[in-house]
């Protein structure tokens, strides 16, 4: 039986430094991992604090579907993701 191998480029990148990872699922959900808490929460924008700045999920009718200490899910009509880099954070 032949074993299928996934090319290295398509494998999940290891996240040993606990950097923030944002995974968008279509235009309806976004998973934000390794966040440091909410900064802003409104139906048009959810802004999350990260180690090196902030991540904003922007759209319409946004809600927090699930919130955990290390991850959260934003649901609604997602139009864009914004990454704000804080130069002082490195």
MMTF fields as JSON, N, C-alpha, C and O atoms, coordinates in Angstrom:
{
  "mmtfVersion": "1.0.0",
  "mmtfProducer": "UNKNOWN",
  "numBonds": 359,
  "numAtoms": 360,
  "numGroups": 90,
  "numChains": 1,
  "numModels": 1,
  "chainsPerModel": [1],
  "groupsPerChain": [90],
  "chainIdList": ["A"],
  "bondAtomList": [4, 2, 8, 6, 12, 10, 16, 14, 20, 18, 24, 22, 28, 26, 32, 30, 36, 34, 40, 38, 44, 42, 48, 46, 52, 50, 56, 54, 60, 58, 64, 62, 68, 66, 72, 70, 76, 74, 80, 78, 84, 82, 88, 86, 92, 90, 96, 94, 100, 98, 104, 102, 108, 106, 112, 110, 116, 114, 120, 118, 124, 122, 128, 126, 132, 130, 136, 134, 140, 138, 144, 142, 148, 146, 152, 150, 156, 154, 160, 158, 164, 162, 168, 166, 172, 170, 176, 174, 180, 178, 184, 182, 188, 186, 192, 190, 196, 194, 200, 198, 204, 202, 208, 206, 212, 210, 216, 214, 220, 218, 224, 222, 228, 226, 232, 230, 236, 234, 240, 238, 244, 242, 248, 246, 252, 250, 256, 254, 260, 258, 264, 262, 268, 266, 272, 270, 276, 274, 280, 278, 284, 282, 288, 286, 292, 290, 296, 294, 300, 298, 304, 302, 308, 306, 312, 310, 316, 314, 320, 318, 324, 322, 328, 326, 332, 330, 336, 334, 340, 338, 344, 342, 348, 346, 352, 350, 356, 354],
  "bondOrderList": [1, 1, 1, 1, 1, 1, 1, 1, 1, 1, 1, 1, 1, 1, 1, 1, 1, 1, 1, 1, 1, 1, 1, 1, 1, 1, 1, 1, 1, 1, 1, 1, 1, 1, 1, 1, 1, 1, 1, 1, 1, 1, 1, 1, 1, 1, 1, 1, 1, 1, 1, 1, 1, 1, 1, 1, 1, 1, 1, 1, 1, 1, 1, 1, 1, 1, 1, 1, 1, 1, 1, 1, 1, 1, 1, 1, 1, 1, 1, 1, 1, 1, 1, 1, 1, 1, 1, 1, 1],
  "groupList": [{"groupName": "UNK", "atomNameList": ["N", "CA", "C", "O"], "elementList": ["N", "C", "C", "O"], "formalChargeList": [0, 0, 0, 0], "bondAtomList": [1, 0, 2, 1, 3, 2], "bondOrderList": [1, 1, 2], "singleLetterCode": "X", "chemCompType": "L-PEPTIDE LINKING"}],
  "groupTypeList": [0, 0, 0, 0, 0, 0, 0, 0, 0, 0, 0, 0, 0, 0, 0, 0, 0, 0, 0, 0, 0, 0, 0, 0, 0, 0, 0, 0, 0, 0, 0, 0, 0, 0, 0, 0, 0, 0, 0, 0, 0, 0, 0, 0, 0, 0, 0, 0, 0, 0, 0, 0, 0, 0, 0, 0, 0, 0, 0, 0, 0, 0, 0, 0, 0, 0, 0, 0, 0, 0, 0, 0, 0, 0, 0, 0, 0, 0, 0, 0, 0, 0, 0, 0, 0, 0, 0, 0, 0, 0],
  "groupIdList": [1, 2, 3, 4, 5, 6, 7, 8, 9, 10, 11, 12, 13, 14, 15, 16, 17, 18, 19, 20, 21, 22, 23, 24, 25, 26, 27, 28, 29, 30, 31, 32, 33, 34, 35, 36, 37, 38, 39, 40, 41, 42, 43, 44, 45, 46, 47, 48, 49, 50, 51, 52, 53, 54, 55, 56, 57, 58, 59, 60, 61, 62, 63, 64, 65, 66, 67, 68, 69, 70, 71, 72, 73, 74, 75, 76, 77, 78, 79, 80, 81, 82, 83, 84, 85, 86, 87, 88, 89, 90],
  "secStructList": [7, 7, 7, 7, 7, 7, 7, 4, 4, 4, 1, 7, 7, 7, 7, 6, 6, 7, 7, 7, 3, 3, 3, 3, 3, 6, 6, 6, 3, 3, 3, 3, 3, 1, 7, 7, 7, 3, 3, 3, 3, 3, 6, 6, 3, 3, 3, 3, 3, 3, 6, 6, 3, 3, 3, 3, 3, 3, 3, 3, 3, 3, 3, 3, 3, 3, 3, 7, 1, 1, 3, 3, 3, 3, 3, 3, 3, 3, 3, 3, 3, 3, 3, 3, 3, 7, 4, 4, 4, 7],
  "xCoordList": [0.835, 0.0, 0.887, 1.783, 0.633, 1.429, 0.94, -0.262, 1.88, 1.543, 1.609, 2.588, 0.576, 0.535, 1.356, 1.275, 2.139, 2.948, 2.495, 2.231, 2.41, 2.054, 3.333, 4.296, 3.36, 4.559, 4.85, 3.928, 6.11, 6.516, 5.873, 5.538, 5.695, 5.113, 3.66, 3.168, 2.964, 1.561, 1.356, 0.223, 2.417, 2.312, 2.118, 2.534, 1.476, 1.332, 2.699, 3.533, 2.918, 4.176, 4.165, 3.156, 5.288, 5.376, 5.308, 5.822, 4.678, 4.48, 5.09, 4.404, 6.381, 7.042, 7.182, 7.296, 7.178, 7.315, 5.964, 5.891, 4.901, 3.551, 3.123, 2.478, 3.486, 3.057, 1.561, 1.003, 0.927, -0.497, -0.715, 0.01, -1.718, -2.064, -3.534, -4.382, -3.836, -5.215, -5.553, -4.853, -6.631, -7.087, -8.492, -9.414, -8.661, -9.979, -10.611, -9.967, -11.891, -12.643, -13.698, -14.76, -13.387, -14.271, -14.409, -13.446, -15.584, -15.829, -16.744, -17.36, -16.837, -17.806, -17.207, -17.86, -15.978, -15.369, -13.878, -13.232, -13.334, -11.889, -11.494, -12.114, -10.474, -9.921, -8.645, -7.737, -8.572, -7.385, -6.772, -7.374, -5.57, -4.894, -3.759, -3.167, -3.467, -2.374, -2.545, -1.574, -3.772, -4.04, -3.776, -3.601, -3.75, -3.513, -4.706, -4.575, -5.862, -7.073, -7.704, -7.089, -8.944, -9.69, -9.33, -9.175, -9.198, -8.987, -10.272, -10.627, -10.979, -12.244, -13.179, -12.749, -14.475, -15.467, -16.701, -17.36, -17.013, -18.185, -18.647, -17.871, -19.883, -20.375, -19.587, -19.669, -18.817, -18.035, -16.557, -15.84, -16.091, -14.66, -14.392, -14.89, -13.595, -13.1, -11.586, -10.926, -11.045, -9.598, -9.005, -9.489, -7.953, -7.364, -5.904, -5.162, -5.493, -4.103, -3.237, -3.629, -2.056, -1.113, 0.249, 0.477, 1.136, 2.482, 3.207, 3.934, 3.023, 3.748, 2.851, 3.222, 1.675, 0.774, -0.678, -1.108, -1.433, -2.855, -3.312, -2.693, -4.42, -5.079, -6.522, -7.173, -7.029, -8.429, -9.139, -8.64, -10.313, -11.199, -12.308, -13.023, -12.456, -13.416, -14.495, -14.23, -15.72, -16.815, -18.147, -18.247, -19.174, -20.527, -21.136, -20.935, -21.886, -22.565, -21.62, -21.943, -20.46, -19.463, -19.86, -20.319, -19.675, -19.92, -18.769, -18.052, -18.606, -17.624, -18.336, -19.198, -17.971, -18.625, -18.085, -18.836, -16.784, -16.154, -14.948, -14.199, -14.761, -13.609, -12.948, -13.576, -11.679, -10.867, -9.631, -9.352, -8.912, -7.712, -6.704, -6.025, -6.595, -5.577, -6.127, -5.353, -7.456, -8.02, -9.437, -10.136, -9.842, -11.227, -11.681, -10.872, -13.006, -13.595, -14.518, -15.414, -14.288, -15.134, -15.995, -15.482, -17.309, -18.228, -18.991, -19.16, -19.445, -20.183, -19.726, -19.164, -19.967, -19.506, -18.139, -18.049, -17.095, -15.729, -15.29, -15.307, -14.895, -14.486, -12.976, -12.425, -12.309, -10.848, -10.237, -10.905, -8.943, -8.135, -7.027, -6.406, -6.78, -5.721, -4.725, -5.103, -3.456, -2.389, -1.676, -1.144, -1.665, -0.986, 0.286, 0.227, 1.411, 2.696, 3.133, 3.139, 3.495, 4.012, 5.534, 6.091, 6.233, 7.694, 8.361, 9.433, 7.763, 8.351, 8.313, 9.107, 7.4, 7.267, 8.256, 8.409, 8.922, 9.934, 9.543, 10.309],
  "yCoordList": [-1.175, 0.0, 1.248, 1.38, 2.145, 3.353, 4.436, 4.665, 5.093, 6.136, 7.502, 7.826, 8.3, 9.636, 10.59, 10.564, 11.425, 12.402, 13.806, 14.101, 14.662, 16.058, 16.836, 16.717, 17.626, 18.44, 19.362, 19.841, 19.605, 20.423, 21.811, 22.358, 22.385, 23.712, 23.751, 24.817, 22.618, 22.576, 22.122, 22.09, 21.775, 21.332, 22.527, 23.641, 22.285, 23.349, 23.75, 22.904, 25.047, 25.56, 25.382, 25.641, 24.94, 24.816, 26.203, 27.168, 26.295, 27.586, 27.54, 27.76, 27.252, 27.1, 28.417, 28.407, 29.547, 30.857, 31.393, 32.493, 30.626, 31.032, 32.336, 33.177, 32.496, 33.668, 33.562, 32.466, 34.694, 34.711, 34.126, 34.443, 33.272, 32.65, 32.94, 32.71, 33.45, 33.731, 32.819, 32.807, 32.061, 31.165, 31.582, 31.528, 32.0, 32.398, 31.205, 30.506, 30.986, 29.909, 30.568, 30.969, 30.674, 31.393, 32.832, 33.424, 33.394, 34.753, 34.776, 35.798, 33.622, 33.513, 33.335, 33.651, 32.837, 32.603, 32.848, 32.663, 33.273, 33.411, 32.9, 33.248, 32.086, 31.559, 32.334, 32.391, 32.929, 33.667, 32.891, 32.785, 32.349, 31.558, 32.357, 33.225, 32.065, 32.669, 34.177, 34.929, 34.615, 36.032, 36.385, 35.502, 37.68, 38.159, 38.933, 39.634, 38.818, 39.47, 40.39, 40.749, 40.762, 41.657, 43.114, 43.52, 43.895, 45.338, 46.091, 47.027, 45.692, 46.307, 45.206, 44.202, 45.421, 44.461, 45.22, 45.874, 45.133, 45.778, 44.921, 44.101, 45.087, 44.282, 44.487, 43.662, 45.591, 45.863, 45.523, 45.422, 45.346, 45.08, 44.424, 44.861, 43.369, 42.727, 42.883, 42.39, 43.566, 43.837, 43.07, 43.162, 42.316, 41.4, 41.763, 41.996, 41.812, 42.117, 40.882, 39.761, 41.106, 40.036, 40.405, 41.539, 39.456, 39.662, 40.825, 41.57, 40.987, 42.014, 43.099, 43.759, 43.293, 44.324, 43.925, 43.593, 43.957, 43.616, 43.054, 43.282, 42.308, 41.776, 42.238, 42.125, 42.76, 43.164, 42.305, 42.091, 41.819, 41.127, 42.13, 42.545, 42.523, 43.567, 42.983, 42.114, 43.478, 42.996, 43.5, 44.626, 42.669, 43.044, 41.921, 40.739, 42.318, 41.336, 40.393, 39.219, 40.881, 40.027, 39.702, 40.568, 38.452, 37.994, 37.096, 36.542, 36.962, 36.025, 34.694, 34.567, 33.724, 32.418, 31.61, 30.918, 31.706, 30.976, 31.774, 32.316, 31.847, 32.551, 31.634, 31.183, 31.371, 30.602, 31.422, 32.43, 30.99, 31.714, 31.836, 32.857, 30.815, 30.816, 30.984, 31.084, 31.017, 31.122, 31.683, 31.56, 32.297, 32.749, 32.61, 32.597, 32.506, 32.388, 33.576, 33.839, 34.289, 35.403, 34.906, 34.333, 35.129, 34.698, 35.911, 36.898, 35.836, 36.916, 37.037, 36.099, 38.185, 38.436, 39.109, 40.317, 38.341, 38.846, 39.405, 38.711, 40.684, 41.358, 41.515, 41.497, 41.668, 41.788, 41.522, 41.611, 41.192, 41.01, 42.047, 42.26, 42.689, 43.696, 43.295, 42.873, 43.435, 43.144, 44.441, 45.09, 44.817, 46.037, 45.624, 44.965, 46.004, 45.664, 46.798, 47.958, 46.477, 47.452, 47.373, 46.401, 48.375, 48.322, 48.182, 47.584, 48.711, 48.612, 47.176, 46.815, 46.356, 44.985, 44.037, 42.892, 44.509, 43.661, 43.146, 42.422],
  "zCoordList": [0.0, 0.0, 0.0, 0.833, -0.926, -1.075, -0.118, 0.016, 0.54, 1.491, 0.835, 0.162, 1.028, 0.446, 1.298, 2.526, 0.649, 1.377, 1.004, -0.162, 2.009, 1.775, 1.505, 2.263, 0.444, 0.189, 1.372, 2.032, 1.631, 2.771, 2.734, 3.785, 1.545, 1.412, 1.879, 2.25, 1.869, 2.253, 3.695, 4.174, 4.381, 5.767, 6.683, 6.366, 7.829, 8.822, 9.329, 9.653, 9.392, 9.936, 11.447, 12.102, 11.998, 13.444, 14.059, 13.495, 15.207, 15.86, 17.26, 18.258, 17.313, 18.602, 19.349, 20.575, 18.656, 19.303, 19.774, 20.32, 19.566, 19.979, 19.318, 19.944, 18.05, 17.292, 17.014, 16.99, 16.807, 16.494, 15.111, 14.168, 15.002, 13.726, 13.463, 14.324, 12.257, 11.865, 10.69, 9.678, 10.836, 9.786, 9.386, 10.2, 8.131, 7.628, 6.93, 6.148, 7.232, 6.601, 5.727, 6.204, 4.437, 3.529, 3.987, 4.473, 3.838, 4.302, 5.499, 5.8, 6.203, 7.284, 8.674, 9.669, 8.761, 10.073, 10.027, 8.996, 11.176, 11.316, 12.692, 13.697, 12.73, 13.965, 14.274, 13.445, 15.46, 15.881, 17.045, 18.113, 16.831, 17.854, 18.489, 17.848, 19.73, 20.492, 20.669, 20.589, 20.908, 21.139, 22.602, 23.441, 22.897, 24.258, 24.806, 25.81, 24.168, 24.663, 23.632, 22.628, 23.907, 23.032, 23.296, 24.448, 22.236, 22.35, 22.042, 22.759, 20.974, 20.566, 20.084, 19.516, 20.327, 19.848, 19.406, 20.214, 18.116, 17.537, 16.355, 15.864, 15.888, 14.761, 13.465, 12.555, 13.375, 12.158, 12.315, 11.319, 13.555, 13.741, 15.089, 16.127, 15.046, 16.262, 16.224, 15.31, 17.217, 17.266, 18.44, 19.568, 18.158, 19.124, 19.356, 18.402, 20.607, 20.949, 20.715, 21.042, 20.146, 19.852, 20.401, 20.823, 20.392, 20.928, 20.231, 20.887, 18.943, 18.188, 17.616, 16.645, 18.203, 17.707, 17.885, 18.99, 16.796, 16.853, 15.518, 14.478, 15.575, 14.383, 14.436, 15.474, 13.321, 13.236, 12.202, 11.097, 12.585, 11.661, 11.371, 12.283, 10.104, 9.728, 8.828, 7.997, 9.009, 8.187, 8.691, 9.177, 8.579, 8.989, 9.822, 9.544, 10.849, 11.694, 12.409, 12.59, 12.819, 13.458, 14.892, 15.637, 15.261, 16.624, 17.053, 16.22, 18.346, 18.876, 19.083, 19.952, 18.29, 18.358, 19.536, 20.224, 19.755, 20.854, 21.322, 20.509, 22.641, 23.202, 24.218, 25.176, 23.991, 24.94, 25.264, 24.615, 26.249, 26.668, 25.532, 25.421, 24.691, 23.636, 22.222, 21.27, 22.07, 20.723, 20.774, 21.78, 19.674, 19.559, 18.115, 17.188, 17.943, 16.618, 16.398, 17.199, 15.304, 14.901, 13.742, 12.78, 13.841, 12.783, 12.266, 12.982, 11.041, 10.393, 8.954, 8.389, 8.371, 6.994, 7.063, 7.283, 6.879, 6.993, 5.647, 4.63, 5.664, 4.433, 4.32, 3.22, 5.46, 5.41, 6.779, 7.809, 6.759, 7.96, 7.92, 6.879, 9.047, 9.116, 10.196, 11.289, 9.868, 10.835, 11.133, 10.233, 12.399, 12.842, 13.571, 14.609, 13.037, 13.65, 14.556, 14.142, 15.778, 16.731, 16.724, 17.235, 16.154, 16.071, 17.429, 17.524, 18.471, 19.808, 20.332, 21.201, 19.813, 20.282, 19.618, 20.044, 18.582, 17.937, 16.675, 16.039]
}
